[in-house]
């Protein structure tokens, strides 16, 4: 019975530690957690806005241009920058307005601009999502190391019809991409704050257990015990 109580207490403390650690990580990475939930929603429902790029397509004379040429233009217009560098968050799905305002971004920003231009020009395309990448696929697009059917996890057409695909990714490259985009470019102050939470949370439990432990009264001498009896 005593062993059962010890196991229950251990499980409770372990669960509480996990919850606190998870909360600490989210709080440090996303001071406004709403940005994370918004990004997940936009990944499923990208805010593609063809009307916002109508002037751009006219200005750049994109009418009749092949998708491959438009894609290269998007890459030149939006130099690649990680979300940490642009939005001070590890992962964020921006709006098209934010993308154009910042003039830089990662694959999600490039996807938004490219897809918006293709919709404005009535060129069909697919939204492909892998473990670490989002990209536009179109008829005749050549496969690359990052952008190919073996990497794709979800494939969605322009009408929103999605299908699941069993990916066969290069896990070593995917983990390296995650490390580069998450940890390597993370601001130093964020790294320090994030790591400081681990010893803080794990140190709270032994300290609190010591403070809450009932003090033991010193044993009475043999003579005093007899008098009390």
Secondary structure as a PSIPRED ss2 file (coil, helix, strand):
# PSIPRED VFORMAT (PSIPRED V4.0)

   1 X C   1.000  0.000  0.000
   2 X H   0.000  1.000  0.000
   3 X H   0.000  1.000  0.000
   4 X H   0.000  1.000  0.000
   5 X H   0.000  1.000  0.000
   6 X H   0.000  1.000  0.000
   7 X H   0.000  1.000  0.000
   8 X H   0.000  1.000  0.000
   9 X H   0.000  1.000  0.000
  10 X H   0.000  1.000  0.000
  11 X H   0.000  1.000  0.000
  12 X H   0.000  1.000  0.000
  13 X H   0.000  1.000  0.000
  14 X H   0.000  1.000  0.000
  15 X H   0.000  1.000  0.000
  16 X H   0.000  1.000  0.000
  17 X H   0.000  1.000  0.000
  18 X H   0.000  1.000  0.000
  19 X H   0.000  1.000  0.000
  20 X H   0.000  1.000  0.000
  21 X H   0.000  1.000  0.000
  22 X H   0.000  1.000  0.000
  23 X H   0.000  1.000  0.000
  24 X H   0.000  1.000  0.000
  25 X H   0.000  1.000  0.000
  26 X H   0.000  1.000  0.000
  27 X H   0.000  1.000  0.000
  28 X H   0.000  1.000  0.000
  29 X H   0.000  1.000  0.000
  30 X C   1.000  0.000  0.000
  31 X C   1.000  0.000  0.000
  32 X C   1.000  0.000  0.000
  33 X C   1.000  0.000  0.000
  34 X H   0.000  1.000  0.000
  35 X H   0.000  1.000  0.000
  36 X H   0.000  1.000  0.000
  37 X H   0.000  1.000  0.000
  38 X H   0.000  1.000  0.000
  39 X H   0.000  1.000  0.000
  40 X H   0.000  1.000  0.000
  41 X H   0.000  1.000  0.000
  42 X H   0.000  1.000  0.000
  43 X H   0.000  1.000  0.000
  44 X H   0.000  1.000  0.000
  45 X C   1.000  0.000  0.000
  46 X C   1.000  0.000  0.000
  47 X C   1.000  0.000  0.000
  48 X C   1.000  0.000  0.000
  49 X C   1.000  0.000  0.000
  50 X H   0.000  1.000  0.000
  51 X H   0.000  1.000  0.000
  52 X H   0.000  1.000  0.000
  53 X H   0.000  1.000  0.000
  54 X H   0.000  1.000  0.000
  55 X H   0.000  1.000  0.000
  56 X H   0.000  1.000  0.000
  57 X H   0.000  1.000  0.000
  58 X H   0.000  1.000  0.000
  59 X H   0.000  1.000  0.000
  60 X C   1.000  0.000  0.000
  61 X C   1.000  0.000  0.000
  62 X C   1.000  0.000  0.000
  63 X C   1.000  0.000  0.000
  64 X C   1.000  0.000  0.000
  65 X C   1.000  0.000  0.000
  66 X C   1.000  0.000  0.000
  67 X H   0.000  1.000  0.000
  68 X H   0.000  1.000  0.000
  69 X H   0.000  1.000  0.000
  70 X H   0.000  1.000  0.000
  71 X H   0.000  1.000  0.000
  72 X H   0.000  1.000  0.000
  73 X H   0.000  1.000  0.000
  74 X H   0.000  1.000  0.000
  75 X H   0.000  1.000  0.000
  76 X H   0.000  1.000  0.000
  77 X H   0.000  1.000  0.000
  78 X C   1.000  0.000  0.000
  79 X E   0.000  0.000  1.000
  80 X E   0.000  0.000  1.000
  81 X C   1.000  0.000  0.000
  82 X C   1.000  0.000  0.000
  83 X H   0.000  1.000  0.000
  84 X H   0.000  1.000  0.000
  85 X H   0.000  1.000  0.000
  86 X H   0.000  1.000  0.000
  87 X H   0.000  1.000  0.000
  88 X C   1.000  0.000  0.000
  89 X C   1.000  0.000  0.000
  90 X C   1.000  0.000  0.000
  91 X C   1.000  0.000  0.000
  92 X C   1.000  0.000  0.000
  93 X C   1.000  0.000  0.000
  94 X C   1.000  0.000  0.000
  95 X C   1.000  0.000  0.000
  96 X H   0.000  1.000  0.000
  97 X H   0.000  1.000  0.000
  98 X H   0.000  1.000  0.000
  99 X H   0.000  1.000  0.000
 100 X H   0.000  1.000  0.000
 101 X H   0.000  1.000  0.000
 102 X H   0.000  1.000  0.000
 103 X C   1.000  0.000  0.000
 104 X E   0.000  0.000  1.000
 105 X E   0.000  0.000  1.000
 106 X C   1.000  0.000  0.000
 107 X H   0.000  1.000  0.000
 108 X H   0.000  1.000  0.000
 109 X H   0.000  1.000  0.000
 110 X H   0.000  1.000  0.000
 111 X H   0.000  1.000  0.000
 112 X H   0.000  1.000  0.000
 113 X H   0.000  1.000  0.000
 114 X H   0.000  1.000  0.000
 115 X H   0.000  1.000  0.000
 116 X H   0.000  1.000  0.000
 117 X H   0.000  1.000  0.000
 118 X H   0.000  1.000  0.000
 119 X H   0.000  1.000  0.000
 120 X H   0.000  1.000  0.000
 121 X C   1.000  0.000  0.000
 122 X C   1.000  0.000  0.000
 123 X C   1.000  0.000  0.000
 124 X C   1.000  0.000  0.000
 125 X C   1.000  0.000  0.000
 126 X E   0.000  0.000  1.000
 127 X E   0.000  0.000  1.000
 128 X E   0.000  0.000  1.000
 129 X E   0.000  0.000  1.000
 130 X C   1.000  0.000  0.000
 131 X C   1.000  0.000  0.000
 132 X C   1.000  0.000  0.000
 133 X C   1.000  0.000  0.000
 134 X E   0.000  0.000  1.000
 135 X E   0.000  0.000  1.000
 136 X E   0.000  0.000  1.000
 137 X E   0.000  0.000  1.000
 138 X C   1.000  0.000  0.000
 139 X C   1.000  0.000  0.000
 140 X C   1.000  0.000  0.000
 141 X C   1.000  0.000  0.000
 142 X C   1.000  0.000  0.000
 143 X C   1.000  0.000  0.000
 144 X C   1.000  0.000  0.000
 145 X C   1.000  0.000  0.000
 146 X C   1.000  0.000  0.000
 147 X C   1.000  0.000  0.000
 148 X C   1.000  0.000  0.000
 149 X C   1.000  0.000  0.000
 150 X C   1.000  0.000  0.000
 151 X C   1.000  0.000  0.000
 152 X C   1.000  0.000  0.000
 153 X C   1.000  0.000  0.000
 154 X E   0.000  0.000  1.000
 155 X E   0.000  0.000  1.000
 156 X E   0.000  0.000  1.000
 157 X E   0.000  0.000  1.000
 158 X C   1.000  0.000  0.000
 159 X C   1.000  0.000  0.000
 160 X C   1.000  0.000  0.000
 161 X C   1.000  0.000  0.000
 162 X E   0.000  0.000  1.000
 163 X E   0.000  0.000  1.000
 164 X E   0.000  0.000  1.000
 165 X C   1.000  0.000  0.000
 166 X C   1.000  0.000  0.000
 167 X C   1.000  0.000  0.000
 168 X C   1.000  0.000  0.000
 169 X C   1.000  0.000  0.000
 170 X C   1.000  0.000  0.000
 171 X H   0.000  1.000  0.000
 172 X H   0.000  1.000  0.000
 173 X H   0.000  1.000  0.000
 174 X H   0.000  1.000  0.000
 175 X H   0.000  1.000  0.000
 176 X H   0.000  1.000  0.000
 177 X H   0.000  1.000  0.000
 178 X H   0.000  1.000  0.000
 179 X H   0.000  1.000  0.000
 180 X H   0.000  1.000  0.000
 181 X H   0.000  1.000  0.000
 182 X H   0.000  1.000  0.000
 183 X H   0.000  1.000  0.000
 184 X H   0.000  1.000  0.000
 185 X C   1.000  0.000  0.000
 186 X C   1.000  0.000  0.000
 187 X C   1.000  0.000  0.000
 188 X H   0.000  1.000  0.000
 189 X H   0.000  1.000  0.000
 190 X H   0.000  1.000  0.000
 191 X H   0.000  1.000  0.000
 192 X H   0.000  1.000  0.000
 193 X H   0.000  1.000  0.000
 194 X H   0.000  1.000  0.000
 195 X H   0.000  1.000  0.000
 196 X H   0.000  1.000  0.000
 197 X H   0.000  1.000  0.000
 198 X H   0.000  1.000  0.000
 199 X H   0.000  1.000  0.000
 200 X H   0.000  1.000  0.000
 201 X H   0.000  1.000  0.000
 202 X H   0.000  1.000  0.000
 203 X H   0.000  1.000  0.000
 204 X H   0.000  1.000  0.000
 205 X H   0.000  1.000  0.000
 206 X H   0.000  1.000  0.000
 207 X H   0.000  1.000  0.000
 208 X H   0.000  1.000  0.000
 209 X H   0.000  1.000  0.000
 210 X H   0.000  1.000  0.000
 211 X H   0.000  1.000  0.000
 212 X H   0.000  1.000  0.000
 213 X C   1.000  0.000  0.000
 214 X C   1.000  0.000  0.000
 215 X C   1.000  0.000  0.000
 216 X C   1.000  0.000  0.000
 217 X C   1.000  0.000  0.000
 218 X C   1.000  0.000  0.000
 219 X C   1.000  0.000  0.000
 220 X C   1.000  0.000  0.000
 221 X C   1.000  0.000  0.000
 222 X H   0.000  1.000  0.000
 223 X H   0.000  1.000  0.000
 224 X H   0.000  1.000  0.000
 225 X H   0.000  1.000  0.000
 226 X H   0.000  1.000  0.000
 227 X H   0.000  1.000  0.000
 228 X H   0.000  1.000  0.000
 229 X C   1.000  0.000  0.000
